[in-house]
Amino acid sequence: MTRSWKNWAGNVSFEPRSRVEPGSEGEVVDAVRRAAAEGLTVRAAGAGHSSSPLVETEGVLIDLARISDLESISQDRSRATVGSGTRLADVNEMLFQEDRMLENLGDVAYQAIAGAIATGTHGSGRGLTNLSGMVEGGRLVSGTGEVVEFTDDDEELLRAARVSLGCLGVFTALTVRVVAPYRLHRREWCTSTEACLENLEELMNTNRHFDFYWYPRRDEVKLRTWNPPGECPDLSAFAQLVKREDGWAKEVLAKEQPLRFHELEYGLALENGPDCFLAIRERILDRHRKHVAWRVLCRPVAADDAFLSNATGRETLAITVHQNNTLPHESYFRDLEPIFREHGGRPHWGKEHSMHCEPGSLQALYPDWDRFMDVRRRLDPQGIFLSDYMRRLLSLTGEPHGAEAG
């Protein structure tokens, strides 16, 4: 296996000292213990769909691709345990063979389940949490090389593990809530920005899944809804139906995306979301309209209680700005970021943002930040999961790590 690593979008690439692809939990234990003995930093990689350098390390990169299987389904069939490197699409396919399915999915299903959980990946729907909210337990290999099983018996650990950023250990298995397979009717409607915002509350309240795309060059909106059969609201009073699709949720929620892109996303308190969107829209129309090749996506997400979830403690409107990965995007994103922050936004951990450059800027956004750090120190007392980037992100540049802590 080559040592070099590159993410899906192509904006993060590096060459660790070593790259291992364990095929079992025991091999993960061995890799972590060797790295700890040598004072090397460890990071774990899933599918590489994140746009931020969360997995970058000069030490040991653990590729989870071979930790991919359906371990078990609980006796009451409400929970399933899967290998941490299993792609979300594969999780659903394996579950479907057992007459089960994940509760929710995001816009794509390329991600490894451990990476999606670690970064707070989400779909859309006012009544649906991010994917981390489905986690009921699991197993990880700690910084001391011990296998730690966690359940709701340890609430602090579970709430930290639901969005861990890879700082607590290397996940080997995750236990998530599952449901019977269900079908959804997907509908897409075109309308004006004004009509979308005027009806936003109703759209969020009457659809199981709802989001909207805003197209800068046309200054128009596409509404997307997903609902159980027979429960699709008629939006023809203010929108034109342009697409319909019916099928299993695993087929109509997440879609293939052949084009590569860069992403900037912030989660806003739901009540601040529309004003933030309007400010973003105004800035793009004023300065960037002719240069933007991609749309802006807005998705409501339910509140949760994971310590570092960007929806912790509040209903959220996630606003995502995209740009084709063949076009310049840095100045575009940097011009928009202050607007998100002025409206109290929290950055998506797996997407591009600059808040890692400002020590202490993130702590104020997360009421349970210190509780997460307590769990992190308990599981990784030597800090072997703290790469340079993670130390900057978490404002831990003064703490020893690796061999320095021995």
C-alpha positions as CSV (number, residue, x, y, z in Angstrom):
1,M,0.0,0.0,0.0
2,T,1.3,3.5,-0.9
3,R,1.9,5.7,2.1
4,S,0.5,8.9,0.4
5,W,-3.1,9.8,1.1
6,K,-5.5,12.2,-0.7
7,N,-9.1,13.1,0.2
8,W,-12.1,13.0,-2.1
9,A,-12.1,16.6,-3.1
10,G,-8.3,16.7,-3.6
11,N,-7.6,19.6,-1.3
12,V,-5.9,17.5,1.4
13,S,-3.0,15.3,0.7
14,F,0.0,14.1,2.8
15,E,2.4,11.2,3.4
16,P,2.4,9.8,6.9
17,R,5.5,7.9,8.3
18,S,3.4,4.7,8.0
19,R,0.0,3.8,6.7
20,V,-1.6,0.6,7.9
21,E,-4.9,-1.1,6.9
22,P,-5.9,-3.5,9.8
23,G,-8.3,-6.3,9.1
24,S,-9.4,-6.8,12.7
25,E,-9.7,-5.0,16.0
26,G,-6.6,-6.8,17.3
27,E,-4.6,-5.4,14.5
28,V,-5.8,-1.9,15.4
29,V,-4.7,-2.5,19.0
30,D,-1.3,-3.5,17.8
31,A,-0.9,-0.5,15.5
32,V,-1.9,1.9,18.3
33,R,0.4,0.3,20.9
34,R,3.3,0.4,18.5
35,A,2.7,4.1,17.7
36,A,2.4,4.9,21.4
37,A,5.7,3.2,22.2
38,E,7.4,5.1,19.4
39,G,5.8,8.5,20.4
40,L,4.0,8.8,17.1
41,T,0.7,10.5,16.4
42,V,-2.1,8.3,15.2
43,R,-5.1,9.4,13.0
44,A,-7.7,7.1,11.5
45,A,-9.2,7.5,8.0
46,G,-12.5,6.4,6.6
47,A,-13.6,7.2,3.0
48,G,-11.8,10.6,2.8
49,H,-14.9,12.5,2.1
50,S,-14.1,15.3,4.6
51,S,-12.7,18.6,3.2
52,S,-10.8,19.5,6.4
53,P,-7.5,17.9,7.3
54,L,-8.8,15.9,10.3
55,V,-6.9,12.8,9.4
56,E,-3.6,14.4,8.4
57,T,-0.6,13.2,10.4
58,E,3.1,12.9,10.2
59,G,2.9,9.7,12.2
60,V,0.7,6.6,11.7
61,L,-2.4,6.7,9.5
62,I,-4.9,3.8,10.2
63,D,-7.1,3.1,7.2
64,L,-10.3,1.5,8.3
65,A,-11.4,0.2,4.9
66,R,-11.1,-3.5,5.9
67,I,-13.0,-3.1,9.2
68,S,-16.2,-3.4,7.2
69,D,-19.0,-5.8,8.1
70,L,-22.4,-6.2,9.8
71,E,-21.5,-7.7,13.2
72,S,-24.9,-8.2,14.7
73,I,-28.5,-7.1,15.1
74,S,-30.0,-6.9,18.6
75,Q,-32.6,-9.4,19.6
76,D,-35.4,-6.8,19.5
77,R,-34.0,-5.7,16.0
78,S,-33.8,-2.0,17.0
79,R,-30.0,-1.8,17.0
80,A,-27.2,-3.0,14.7
81,T,-23.5,-3.1,15.2
82,V,-21.3,-2.5,12.2
83,G,-17.6,-2.3,11.5
84,S,-16.3,1.3,11.6
85,G,-15.0,1.4,8.1
86,T,-18.2,0.3,6.4
87,R,-19.5,2.8,3.9
88,L,-23.0,4.1,4.7
89,A,-24.4,2.8,1.4
90,D,-23.0,-0.7,2.3
91,V,-24.4,-0.5,5.8
92,N,-27.9,0.0,4.3
93,E,-27.5,-2.7,1.8
94,M,-26.4,-5.2,4.5
95,L,-29.2,-4.1,6.8
96,F,-31.7,-4.4,3.9
97,Q,-30.9,-8.1,3.6
98,E,-31.9,-8.4,7.2
99,D,-35.1,-6.4,6.8
100,R,-33.6,-3.3,8.5
101,M,-32.4,0.1,7.5
102,L,-30.8,3.2,8.9
103,E,-33.1,5.9,10.3
104,N,-31.6,8.6,8.1
105,L,-29.0,9.4,5.5
106,G,-27.3,12.5,4.3
107,D,-27.0,13.8,0.7
108,V,-24.5,11.2,-0.2
109,A,-23.6,7.8,1.2
110,Y,-19.9,7.5,0.3
111,Q,-18.7,8.1,3.8
112,A,-17.4,5.4,6.2
113,I,-19.8,5.2,9.1
114,A,-17.0,6.1,11.6
115,G,-16.1,9.3,9.7
116,A,-19.7,10.3,9.3
117,I,-20.3,9.9,13.0
118,A,-17.0,11.6,14.1
119,T,-17.8,14.7,12.1
120,G,-21.6,15.1,12.8
121,T,-22.7,14.3,9.2
122,H,-26.4,15.0,8.8
123,G,-29.3,14.9,6.3
124,S,-32.3,17.1,6.4
125,G,-35.5,17.2,8.4
126,R,-36.6,19.3,11.4
127,G,-37.5,16.2,13.3
128,L,-34.3,14.2,12.5
129,T,-30.9,14.6,14.2
130,N,-27.6,14.2,12.5
131,L,-26.3,10.6,12.0
132,S,-24.4,10.8,15.3
133,G,-27.8,10.9,17.0
134,M,-28.4,7.3,15.9
135,V,-25.4,6.0,17.9
136,E,-26.2,3.8,20.9
137,G,-22.7,2.5,21.7
138,G,-19.7,0.9,20.1
139,R,-16.1,0.0,20.7
140,L,-12.9,2.0,20.3
141,V,-9.2,1.5,20.8
142,S,-8.0,4.1,23.3
143,G,-4.7,6.0,23.3
144,T,-3.3,3.3,25.7
145,G,-4.2,0.5,23.3
146,E,-7.1,-0.8,25.3
147,V,-10.4,-1.8,23.7
148,V,-13.1,0.3,25.3
149,E,-16.8,-0.7,24.9
150,F,-19.2,2.1,25.4
151,T,-23.0,2.3,25.9
152,D,-25.5,4.6,27.5
153,D,-24.3,3.3,30.9
154,D,-21.5,5.9,30.5
155,E,-23.4,9.0,29.4
156,E,-20.3,11.2,29.3
157,L,-18.4,8.9,27.0
158,L,-21.4,8.3,24.7
159,R,-22.1,12.0,24.3
160,A,-18.4,12.6,23.5
161,A,-18.2,9.6,21.2
162,R,-21.2,10.7,19.1
163,V,-19.0,13.5,17.6
164,S,-15.5,12.6,18.5
165,L,-13.3,14.1,15.7
166,G,-11.1,11.0,16.1
167,C,-9.7,12.3,19.3
168,L,-11.0,9.6,21.7
169,G,-9.6,6.6,19.9
170,V,-9.9,4.5,16.8
171,F,-13.4,3.3,16.5
172,T,-13.7,-0.4,15.5
173,A,-17.4,-0.9,15.8
174,L,-20.5,1.3,16.1
175,T,-24.0,0.4,17.4
176,V,-26.7,2.4,15.8
177,R,-30.5,2.5,15.9
178,V,-32.2,0.8,12.9
179,V,-35.8,0.6,11.7
180,A,-37.8,-1.5,9.3
181,P,-37.3,-0.6,5.6
182,Y,-39.4,2.3,4.6
183,R,-40.3,3.9,1.3
184,L,-40.3,7.6,0.5
185,H,-41.7,9.8,-2.2
186,R,-39.2,12.4,-3.3
187,R,-40.4,15.6,-4.9
188,E,-38.5,18.6,-6.3
189,W,-40.2,21.9,-6.9
190,C,-39.0,25.2,-8.4
191,T,-40.0,28.5,-6.9
192,S,-38.7,32.0,-6.0
193,T,-36.5,32.8,-3.0
194,E,-39.2,35.0,-1.6
195,A,-41.9,32.2,-1.8
196,C,-39.5,29.7,-0.2
197,L,-38.8,31.9,2.8
198,E,-42.5,33.0,3.2
199,N,-43.4,29.3,3.5
200,L,-40.3,28.0,5.2
201,E,-41.9,27.3,8.6
202,E,-44.7,25.2,7.0
203,L,-42.2,23.4,4.7
204,M,-40.1,22.4,7.7
205,N,-43.1,21.3,9.7
206,T,-45.0,19.3,7.1
207,N,-42.3,17.2,5.5
208,R,-40.3,14.3,7.0
209,H,-37.3,15.6,5.0
210,F,-37.0,19.0,3.5
211,D,-34.2,21.2,2.2
212,F,-33.7,23.8,-0.5
213,Y,-31.1,24.8,-3.0
214,W,-30.6,28.4,-4.0
215,Y,-29.1,29.0,-7.4
216,P,-27.1,32.3,-7.5
217,R,-27.0,32.9,-11.2
218,R,-30.8,32.6,-11.5
219,D,-31.6,33.7,-8.0
220,E,-34.2,30.9,-7.8
221,V,-34.8,28.0,-5.4
222,K,-35.4,24.3,-5.7
223,L,-37.4,22.8,-2.9
224,R,-36.8,19.1,-2.1
225,T,-39.1,17.0,0.0
226,W,-39.2,13.3,1.0
227,N,-42.3,11.9,2.7
228,P,-43.9,8.5,3.3
229,P,-46.4,7.4,0.6
230,G,-49.7,9.4,0.9
231,E,-48.2,12.1,3.0
232,C,-46.8,14.5,0.3
233,P,-48.0,18.1,0.7
234,D,-49.1,19.8,-2.4
235,L,-46.9,22.9,-3.0
236,S,-48.5,23.9,-6.3
237,A,-49.8,27.2,-4.8
238,F,-46.3,28.7,-4.8
239,A,-44.0,26.2,-6.6
240,Q,-43.8,24.1,-9.8
241,L,-43.3,20.4,-9.6
242,V,-40.3,19.4,-11.7
243,K,-39.3,15.9,-10.5
244,R,-40.8,13.0,-8.7
245,E,-39.3,9.7,-7.6
246,D,-40.6,6.9,-5.4
247,G,-38.6,4.1,-3.8
248,W,-36.9,2.7,-0.7
249,A,-35.3,5.5,1.5
250,K,-31.9,4.1,0.8
251,E,-32.4,4.8,-2.9
252,V,-34.1,8.2,-2.9
253,L,-32.3,10.0,0.0
254,A,-28.6,9.8,-0.9
255,K,-27.6,10.1,-4.5
256,E,-24.4,9.5,-6.6
257,Q,-22.4,12.7,-7.1
258,P,-19.8,12.3,-9.9
259,L,-18.5,15.9,-9.7
260,R,-16.0,16.9,-7.0
261,F,-16.4,20.1,-5.1
262,H,-15.2,22.1,-2.1
263,E,-17.6,22.8,0.8
264,L,-18.0,25.5,3.5
265,E,-20.8,24.8,6.0
266,Y,-22.0,26.4,9.2
267,G,-24.9,25.4,11.5
268,L,-27.0,28.3,12.6
269,A,-29.6,28.3,15.4
270,L,-32.8,27.8,13.4
271,E,-34.2,31.2,14.3
272,N,-31.1,32.9,12.9
273,G,-30.9,30.8,9.8
274,P,-33.1,32.7,7.4
275,D,-31.4,36.0,8.2
276,C,-28.0,34.5,7.7
277,F,-29.1,32.9,4.4
278,L,-30.3,36.3,3.2
279,A,-27.0,37.9,4.1
280,I,-25.1,35.2,2.3
281,R,-27.3,35.6,-0.7
282,E,-26.8,39.3,-0.8
283,R,-23.0,39.0,-0.5
284,I,-22.9,36.4,-3.3
285,L,-25.1,38.4,-5.6
286,D,-23.1,41.6,-4.9
287,R,-19.5,40.1,-5.3
288,H,-19.4,36.5,-6.5
289,R,-22.4,35.8,-8.7
290,K,-20.6,35.4,-12.0
291,H,-17.8,33.2,-10.5
292,V,-20.0,30.7,-8.6
293,A,-20.7,27.5,-10.4
294,W,-22.5,25.7,-7.6
295,R,-25.6,26.2,-5.5
296,V,-26.1,26.9,-1.8
297,L,-27.9,24.2,0.2
298,C,-30.0,24.9,3.3
299,R,-31.1,22.0,5.6
300,P,-32.9,22.0,8.9
301,V,-31.6,19.5,11.5
302,A,-33.0,18.6,14.9
303,A,-31.2,19.5,18.1
304,D,-29.1,16.8,19.9
305,D,-26.9,16.6,23.0
306,A,-23.6,15.4,21.7
307,F,-20.9,17.6,23.2
308,L,-19.3,18.7,20.0
309,S,-22.2,18.4,17.6
310,N,-22.9,21.7,15.8
311,A,-26.6,21.1,16.5
312,T,-26.0,20.5,20.2
313,G,-28.7,22.2,22.3
314,R,-30.5,23.9,19.4
315,E,-32.6,23.3,16.3
316,T,-30.3,24.1,13.4
317,L,-30.3,25.3,9.9
318,A,-27.2,24.1,8.1
319,I,-26.1,26.3,5.2
320,T,-23.6,24.8,2.8
321,V,-21.7,26.8,0.2
322,H,-20.1,24.8,-2.7
323,Q,-17.6,25.5,-5.4
324,N,-16.4,23.2,-8.2
325,N,-13.0,21.8,-7.2
326,T,-11.5,23.0,-10.5
327,L,-12.3,26.6,-9.7
328,P,-10.8,29.0,-7.1
329,H,-12.7,28.8,-3.8
330,E,-10.5,30.2,-1.0
331,S,-11.3,33.9,-1.4
332,Y,-15.0,33.1,-1.9
333,F,-15.3,31.0,1.3
334,R,-13.2,33.5,3.3
335,D,-15.5,36.4,2.2
336,L,-18.6,34.5,3.4
337,E,-17.3,33.0,6.7
338,P,-17.5,36.2,8.7
339,I,-21.3,36.4,7.9
340,F,-21.8,32.9,9.3
341,R,-19.9,33.8,12.4
342,E,-21.8,37.1,12.9
343,H,-24.9,35.0,13.1
344,G,-23.6,32.6,15.7
345,G,-22.7,29.8,13.3
346,R,-20.8,26.6,14.2
347,P,-18.6,25.2,11.5
348,H,-19.1,21.7,10.2
349,W,-16.0,19.7,11.4
350,G,-15.6,17.8,8.2
351,K,-15.7,20.8,5.8
352,E,-13.5,23.7,5.1
353,H,-13.3,26.6,7.7
354,S,-10.8,28.8,9.3
355,M,-11.7,28.7,12.9
356,H,-8.7,26.4,13.7
357,C,-6.6,29.5,13.1
358,E,-8.0,31.4,16.1
359,P,-7.2,29.8,19.4
360,G,-10.2,29.7,21.7
361,S,-12.7,30.7,19.1
362,L,-14.6,27.4,19.1
363,Q,-14.9,26.8,22.9
364,A,-17.4,29.6,23.3
365,L,-19.7,27.9,20.8
366,Y,-20.0,24.6,22.7
367,P,-21.4,24.7,26.2
368,D,-20.0,21.2,27.0
369,W,-16.6,21.7,25.5
370,D,-14.8,21.0,28.8
371,R,-16.8,17.8,29.4
372,F,-15.6,16.6,26.0
373,M,-12.0,17.4,26.9
374,D,-12.3,15.5,30.2
375,V,-13.3,12.4,28.3
376,R,-10.6,12.9,25.7
377,R,-7.9,13.1,28.4
378,R,-9.3,10.0,30.1
379,L,-9.1,7.9,26.9
380,D,-5.9,9.5,25.5
381,P,-3.7,10.6,28.4
382,Q,-0.6,10.8,26.2
383,G,-2.3,12.7,23.4
384,I,-1.3,10.3,20.6
385,F,-4.5,11.2,18.6
386,L,-3.5,14.9,18.6
387,S,-2.0,15.8,15.3
388,D,-0.7,19.3,14.8
389,Y,-4.0,20.3,13.1
390,M,-6.1,18.8,15.9
391,R,-4.0,20.6,18.6
392,R,-4.7,23.9,16.8
393,L,-8.4,23.1,16.3
394,L,-8.9,22.2,19.9
395,S,-6.6,24.9,21.3
396,L,-4.3,22.3,22.9
397,T,-1.0,23.6,21.5
398,G,0.4,23.9,25.1
399,E,-0.3,20.2,26.0
400,P,2.4,17.6,25.6
401,H,1.6,14.7,23.3
402,G,3.1,11.4,22.1
403,A,6.6,10.8,23.5
404,E,6.6,14.2,25.3
405,A,3.9,12.9,27.7
406,G,5.7,9.6,28.5
